[in-house]
Amino acid sequence: MWKIFITIDDGNTSYLFVQNYNAVLIPPDQIQNTVPSEIIHLLNGDSEFKRLGLNAYQTAYRQLKSWHDRMQAETAVIWHLLEDKSIR
């Protein structure tokens, strides 16, 4: 089953998510009223759900690091910071 991104449209994820291409973006002031209706709409619209889900999967595959790769990168940054600050 496909997964779809439903997220707040505050600009922080605009490099990754595009409304009605790979995500449903909800304006911050409309979260309470919009999220339930968007979920119902997506569950009732099988072809739209599949299209958004496929695009979300492809975006995640191309642009997001695996958990292992992310942890290695974050650990490397922490060690670099510790070495620069001579904190031990």
N, C-alpha and C positions, 0 to 999 in steps of 0.2 A: 504494500500500500504506500502511496506517495505521502510525503509530508509537505505542508505548506507553511511558509513563514507568515505569521500575523504579528505585526510589530507597530510600535508607535512611530508616527511620521514626524520626527523632530529634527531630521537632518543628519543625525549621527550615523545612520546606516545607508545614506544615499549612494555611497560608493558601491554598495552591494545589492540593495533591494530596489526594485522598480515596481511601482504600482501596476497591478494587473498583468505583469509579465512573470515575475517569480515571487510575488508577495502581495499581501493585502496590508496597506499602510493606513493606520488609523490616526487621525489628528488627536493630539493630547487632550483636547477639551471634549472629545466625543467618545472616549473609551467606553464608558458605562453604557451608553445608548447604542453604540455601533458594533461592538465585538459580538454580542450574542446573535444579532441579525446577520452579520457577515458569516459566522460559522454555519448558521442554518442555511443561508444562501449557498454556500460552498457545498454543503452536504447534499443539497437538492439538485445542484448543477453538476452532474457527473463529468461531462466533457470539460467544463471549466476547471473542476477540481483536478482532473488528470493533467490538463495543460499547465496549470500553475505548479502542480507538484513536480512534473517532469522538468520544467524550467528551474524550479528551486533546487532540485537534485543536481542538475547540470551546473548551476552556479556554485553550489556548495562544493562539488567535486573539483571544479576548476580553481576556486578562490579561497577555500578554507583549508587550513592545515589539519592533519590528523591530530588526535589528542596527544599521541606520542611525540610527534614533531613539534607541537606547540610547547609541551613541557620541556623538551630539550632546548628550544630557543629561549624560553623564559629562564631556565636554569643558567644558561650561558650568560644572559644579561645580568643576572644576580651576581654570579661569580666575577664578572667584569667590573661591576660596581664595587664589590668588596675589595678587589685588587686595587682599583683606582683610589679608594678612600683609605686603604691600608687598615681596614677593619678586620680584626681576627678574633 
